[in-house]
Amino acid sequence: SFPLLLSDMDAAYANSTFTRDLVERHFGARLPVIPSLPDDLPPGGTCPGHAARDCVLLANARDDKGFGLTLAVAEWLPEVRFVVLASQSAAAAARAAVASREIGNVEVLPQAEDMAPLYRRARAVLVPSYRFVESFSRVVVEAQR
């Protein structure tokens, strides 16, 4: 159904060469690449005074969104700092799960109104929602921005 959807669009683009090549390989359409950069980002892509990218971020502490997998990875990588948001679940329950596994490199934060500072801190953003059917993963688009 993607080729039909594509033929009905006035304009279509890819946000990276990876996405462009994937669409071309699977659907035969070569889309122009328009990177998703915020209006306030200067050419070259770095923000002056930008916080150090010091953590790996998981935006949802639900198990079906990959929280358990994230904790397992955090156990394997004790030198890496992980930040997990309890955005659709109780922060106390997420903290209890971290404490029960005795993981010292995972920080659980409550839901955030403004995600931009967290994305700027993140060296990587995890989206392992393999047991949750995503209709549209806003986290992926926000993190790319």
N, C-alpha and C positions, 0 to 999 in steps of 0.2 A: 504493500500500500504506500510505501515511501515514494516511489516514482510518481504515483498519482498525486500525492500531496505536493511534491516538488513542482510538478507541472502547473499546479493551481496557484503557486506563489508569485507575487510580483517581484520579489527579490529574495535571494537566499545567499548566505555566506557561511564560511567556517571561521571559527575563532583561533585556529592554529593550523599549521601545515599537516600535523598528524591527523586532525579531523578531516581536512580537505582530502588527503590521500585515502583515508578510510572510506569516505563517501564516494570518491571516484572509483576505488577498487570494487566496492560492492554494488554501486548503483549507476556507474558510468557518467556521473555529473561532476564536472570540475568547477568547484565553487571558488570565488575570490576569498582571500584570507583577510579578515579585518580583526586584528587583535582586540580583545576586550580589556581596554585600559580605562581607568577612571579619568574624568575630566581634569582632576587636580594633579595627575601624575605627569611630571615633566618628561620630555623626550629622553629616551635611554632607560626609562623605567624605574629609577630609584628615587626615593623620597629623601630629601635632606632631613637629618635628625631621626631617621627611621629607626625604630627599636630593633635590637638584635633578634634574629630568628632563633629563638632558644628552646623551642618545644615542638612536639608533635601533637596535633589537635584532633580530638574527636568531638563533634558538635552535638552528640546525642548519646546519653548513657543508657539507652535501652538495650537489652540483650539482643533483640532482633535487628538492631541497627549496628551490631558488631562490638558492643561493650565487652563481652567476654573474650572475644578474640583480641581486642586491644589490651586487655589486662594480661593475657598470655604473652603477647609481644613485649609488653612492658617488663614482664618478668625476665624475658630473654635478654633484654637490653637495659640493664640497670643503670647504665651511664647516660641514658637518654631521658630527658624530661618529657612527661606526657601531661597534657591538660585535657580534661574531659568535662563537658558541660552536661549538667542534669537539666536539659531543656524540656523534656517530656516525661520526666520521672523524678522521684524524690531524691534530692541531693544526699540526704541522710542514708538512704539505701545504697547509693553508689559508693559513698564513703565507707559504709560497712563492708561492702564487697571488696574494696581495696584493702581495708584493714584485715579482713579475714585471710587474705592471701599474703599479708605482710609485705606489701609492695611500697617502697619508700619513694619511688620516682613518679607517682601519679597524683596530680592535684585535681580535685573535683570542685568545680565552680557551679553556682546556681545559674539559671537561665540568664542570658545577657540580652539587654535591649539593643546594644550596639555591638555587632560582631566584628566590625572593621579592625579595632585594635587587636583582637585575638587572631584574626587572619594575618595581620602584619607581623605578629610574633611567631607565627607558625612556620617552621621549616618544611613541614609536610602536614597535609590535612587528610585524615583517614575517612573513608566512606565505605566501610565493609558491610553494607546492609544486604548481605547475601541471603538472609532469611526474611527480608522485608521487601515486598514488591514496590519499588519506587515508581510513581507515575511521572514525577519530574524532580530530580534531585537538586533543589535550590542550593544546597551546600556546595556542590561542585561548581556551579556558576559563580556563587559569591566568592569562593576561594580563588577561582581563576581571576576574578576582577582584582 
